[in-house]
Amino acid sequence: MEERGRLHAAWAARQVALDQLIDWHCFLRDAKQLHDLCSAQEAALGTEISPTLSVEEVDNLLKKHEAFEKLLVTQDEKLSLLNMHGDKLLQQNHVESQRIADELAAINERRKKRSRAQ
């Protein structure tokens, strides 16, 4: 009976480790998506607008800007969800807590810098 208890405890520990691993990879996937969005937005914000553009070109730029603003709203929602997910993992004392905290700090700082650049 004692052997069965040890086996059950080992299985439970393994289950916790696997659950944490899944949470960690989901968190990393979402963080990477946000980093990729930030990179694309930083590149878009870094392009210069020529004063010699035609009316059609300016109209196209305005449409791109409107799409960019909609993307920002979506990104804000994704960032909020990532922060909630990360905070939940931190409260659960996830095995990767330090890396989660570092990643949250990095993505939030990058977002603040991009917001100031707008």
Residue, then its C-alpha position, 0 to 999 in steps of 0.5 A: m500500500e505504501e508503494r501505491g502511495r509513493l506512485h500516486a505522489a510521483w504521478a501527481a508531481r509529474q502532472v503538476a510539472l506537465d501542467q506548468l510546462i503547458d502554461w509556460h509554453c502558452f505564455l511564451r507563444d503569446a509573448k512572442q506574438l506580442h513581440d512580433l506585433c511590436s516589431a512590425q509596429e516599430a518598423a511602421l512608425g519608423t518610416e518617413i512620409s515624403p512630402t511629394l506623395s500623391v493624393e492616392e498615396v496619402d489616402n492609402l497611408l491614411k487607410k493603413h494608419e486606421a488599420f494600424e490603430k485597430l491593431l493597437v486596440t487588439q494588441d492592448e487586449k492581448l497584452s492585458l490577457l498576457n499580463m493576467h495570465g502571467d500574474k496568475l502563473l506568478q501567484q501560483n509560484h510557477v517554476e519559471s516565475q522569474r522568467i515570466a516576470d522578466e518577460l512581462a516587464a520586457i513586453n510592457e516596457r516595449r509597449k510603453k516605449r512604442s506608445r511614447a513614439q506615437 
